[in-house]
Amino acid sequence: MLQDLLNGIASVLTWQGILFILAGITVGIIVGAIPGLTISMGMAIFVPLTFFLPPQYGIPFLIGIYKGGMYGGSIGSILIGTPGTAAAAATVLDGYQMGQQGLGRRALQASLYSAVMGDFIGTCSLVLFAPMLAAVALRFSPADFSGLIVFSFMAIATVSGGSLLKGWVSAMIGFFFVIIGPDIWSGTPRFSFGFFELAGGFNIVPLTIGLFAFSQMLIEVEKGASQMLSEQKAAASLKDKSRFGFFEIFKYYPIVIINSIQGIIIGALPAISGATATWTGYAVAKAFSKDKKKFGKGAIEGVIGPDVATNATCGGSMIPMMVFGIPGDVATAIMLGAFVAQGLRRVPSCSRRIRH
């Protein structure tokens, strides 16, 4: 295994390989940062390009888009209060508030270093523990999935702030939207009430844009130009004090470790994506914070927690794909198709790995 790993690293870490990795990350960040675009959309657009590239360049390019897009979603959350991806929704709560206080640079750096740590731990788990974690994921029964969903609902009690009732009402409204449309397992239509327009359910991207972007636009209009200008000047006056050093992330090691583990597990479960991990990560960050009253008002832990968890799902979601050929989400399903097009196939063996 070690020799295979070293051979893979040697084949990728050439100047051409590094160039394609950087290109993929750049494309992913741009796609992830723009509300309305999705990681899977960006990967689907660039997949045909990889058909004309050697595997050691094409596959890292796609993985770069995937992981860059997961981080890029937080940029929109922090700068404009609108998540670029559904997985960055929880980052809005504190990241945007930090931006309004002139701490946008600190929030962006914290988000970047959290993404690096979460992705690093998730990738290490993919390399070292993929067969074991995949076996655990496949043993999840409907009751276990229900328990995970209940846990996600329980997290609402942590992130709802002062009004638990409003949090539960919002959750029930969201739950109602989710159950409209075809069942993800059987395809059976649910709660369409005879309307053809509801047969496909509600798309998460328009809902996210409507929930965050439209409401933020109304807030800015209500403020007026003069108030917006004064807030921008106040933010600019604080920008020199807003650095977040890389080693500062280690001060929050309990949040990093626990959210990395839960992000990996959630990512390894098919059909459970970063949109779940971001909220459970936020709940864990709040539980470990010494000052819970700051959450929702610009707490740095409110940026670190969700971003560690969502980026850890990248490595986790690739575990069932690499071991069993079962994609963890839409993006890894596209990636699996690209793997097959590159000549990689699943060979039955004791470890059930994907080999060339």
N, C-alpha and C positions, 0 to 999 in steps of 0.2 A: 504493500500500500504506500509506504513512504517513497519507494522508488518511482511509483506511478505519479505521485504528487510532485516530486522533484522534476520529473520529465515534463509534466504539464506546465509547471511554472517556467521552466527553461524555454518551452516552445512559445509561450505567450509573452514573456518579458524580453521582447526585441523592440527596436525603436518603432517598427511598424505596428506591433501589437499594442504598445503603450499609446501610440497615436490614435488607434481605433478605439481604445478604451476611453481616452480623453474625449474623443468625438462623441461617443455614445453617452457619456456622462453629461456633456454639454447639451446635447439634444434632449436628454431626459430632464434636466433641470429646467430648460425652457418650456418643454411640454407640461411638466408638472406645475410650474409656477403660473401658467395661464389658466384661469378658471374657464371651464367648459371643455378643455382638452383633457384627455385621460392618458395614462401610461399605456394601456392596451391599444389605444388609437395610435399613439406614436410608434409603438412596436409594430403594429400592423402595416403602417406606412413604410417603414424601413426594412421589413422582413425581406421583400424581394431583392433589395440591394445585397443582402448577405448571401444570396444564392450564387453570386459571382465572386465571392471571397473564399479563401481557404478557411477551414473551421477554426483555426487558431486566431483568426482575426474577426470573422463574422459572429461567432458566439460571444466573445467578450464585448463586442460592440452592442449586441442586444442586451446583455446583462448590464452594461453601463447605462443604457436607456432605462432599464427597469429600476435600478437602484438610484440613479440620478433623479428620476421622476418621483420616487418616493420621498426624497429629501426636498425636491423643488416645490412640492405642495405647501410646505411650511413658509416659503417666501411670501406667497400671496396672503397667507394667514397673518403674518407679522406686519407687512407693509400696508396692505389695503383692507385688512379685516375680512378677506374672502379667501377661503382655502382653495388652492389649486386642485387638490384632490380630496376625495371623501376621507382619506386616511389622515388628513391634516386638520380635520374639523376641530378637534379639542385644542389645538395650538392657538386658535383664534382667541380663546378666552383670556389668556394672559399675554400671549405674544403681541397682539394688537395693542393692548393696554400699555405694554412696555414701549412700543413704538410711539404712542401718543405722549408718553412721558419723556421722550427724547432718548430712550434706551433701545432704539431699534437695532443699532449695531450690536449691542450686547446680546439682544435676543437672537439675532441672526447667527452670531458666532456660537452661542449656546446651542442653537438648533443644529448647526453644522457639526460641532464636536459630539453632540448626542447621537446624531445620525451615524457618524463614524464609529462610535463605540458600539452602538446597537448592531450595526451591520457587521462589524468585526466579530463580535461574539456569535452572531447568527451564522456567519460563514464558517467559523471554527466548529460550531455544532454540526453544520452540514458535512464537513470533512471528517470529523471524528466520531459522531454518534448517529449518522444518518439511518443505518438499518434499525437501530434500537428505537429511535424516535418515530420512525415510520411504522414500526410494528405497534407501538402504542397508539398512534393516530388511527390505524385501521381497526383497532379494537373498540373505538368509540361507538357506542350504541346510540339509538335515538334518545334514550334516557340521559346519556352523558351530554349529548348536544343540547337537550332541554335544560340541563343543569348549567351549562355554559351560558345559555341565553338568560336564565334566571340570574346568574351572577352579574351579567352585563346590566340587567335591570336594577340589581341591588347597588351597582356603582352610581346610579342616578342619585341615591341618597347622599353620596359624597360630593358630587359635582353640581348639585342644584342650588348651592348657596343658601340664602336665608329662607327660601320658600320651597319646602319639600313638595307641597301640593302642586305648584306650578311645574315642578320637574316631572312628577308622575303624570300629570295631564299631558305634557309635551311628549312623554314616552308613549303613552297610549295612542296619541294621534299618529306618531311615527310608526307604531306597531300596526295601526289600521292601514296606513299607506303601504306597508311592506307586504301584507297578506293579500293585497289586491293584485290579480294577475296570475299567471301560470305557476303551479307548484314546481319548485326547482328540481324535484326528484322524479315526479310522475308526469309533469306537464299538464295536469288537470287544471282547468280554469277555475278561478276562485273570485267571488264577489265582483264580477264584472257587471252584474245586474242587466244583462242583455245588451250592454253598450259595446260596440266593436272597439271604440277608442280605449276602453279600459282592459281589453283582452290581454294586452301585453304588459300591464302593470305600469308603475311609475318609474321613470328612469332617475337614477340617483344624481346624475350630473345636473339636469335642470332643477331638481329639487334643492340641491346644494347651492346653486347660483341664486335661486329665488330666495332661499332662506337667509343667506349671508349678503350677497352682492346687492340685491334690491333694497333690503332693509338698511344696509350701510349707506346706500345712495340717498335714501330718504332722510337719514340722520344728518348727512353732510349738507343737504339742502336746507334742513331746518336750522342748522347752525348759522348759516350765512357766511358770506365771503370774509367779512372783517374778523369774525371769531376764528375761522379756519386759519387766516393769516397769522393771527396772534399765537395760535397753538403751534404753528409751524416754526415761528421765531423762537418760542420757548423750547421747542424740541431741538432746534439747531444750537442753542446756547449750551445744551447739555451733552452734545455729541462727543466731546473730548473725554468724558468721564464714563463712557459706555463700553469699554473693552471687556471681553470675557476670554481669559487665557485658556489654553488647552488643558493644562494641568489642574485648572479650577474645577473641571468636570469630576475629578476624583473625590472632591469634597462631598459629592452626592452619590457615593458608591452604592449605598443600599438601594436607591431608586434605580440606578443603572443596572445592577445585577438582577434584581427581581423583575424589572420590566423587560430585560433581555430574555430571561427565562420564559416569562409568560408570553412574550411576543413570538418566540420560537415555537412554543406549543400551539398557540393560536394559528400561526402561519402554516404549521404542519397539518392542520385539520382542513380537509377539502371544503371549499365554499365558505370558510370563515376567514375573512381578510383583515387588512389593516384598519378598516373602518370600525371594527370591534376593538382591536388592540389599542387604538388611540384613546378610547374612553376608559378602558380598564387601566391603561398606563397613567392617565390623568388621576384616576381614583387612587392608585398606589402612591403616586407622587404626593397627593394631598394627605394621605394617611401617614406618610413618613416626614412630612414637613413639621417644623417646630412652630411655624406661624401660619396656621390654616386660614386666618382671617384675610391674609394677603391674596389668597386665590381668587381669581376673577378681577383683580385690581393691578396685576403686573408682577406676579410671583415667578421667579426664574425657574422654580421647580415645575411650574405649569407648562413650561416649554420643554424642559429636559425630559420629563416623564413620558409624554405622548410620543416624542420624536425617537427616543430610544426604543420604545415598544414597536412602533410602526416599522422602523428600519430593521429591527430584528426579525420581523415577519418575512423579509426578503429571503434570508437563508432558510427559514423554517418552511416557507411555501415551496422551495425547491427540493425539499427532502422527499416527499411522496412522489414528485415528478422523476427524480433521479433514481429512486430505489424501485418504485413500482410502476412508473409511467402514468401516474395519476396526478394531473395538475392541481395545485392548491388554489389557483384563481385564474381569471381570464388571461392575465399577462403571462403566466407560466404555461398556459395552454397554447398560446401563440409561440412561446419559446420552444415548447416540445415539438410543435410542427416544424419549426426551423431546424431543430436538432435532427429530425428525421430527414429533412431535405438535404442536410449536410452529410448524410450517410451514417449517422449514429443510430443504433438500434438497441432494443432491450434484449439481452441474452439471458435465458433461464440459467441460474446458478444458485449456489448456496446463499449468496448475498444479494442476488437479483439486482445487480448494478447495471447501469447503462454503459455499454462499451462500444468502441468503434468496431 
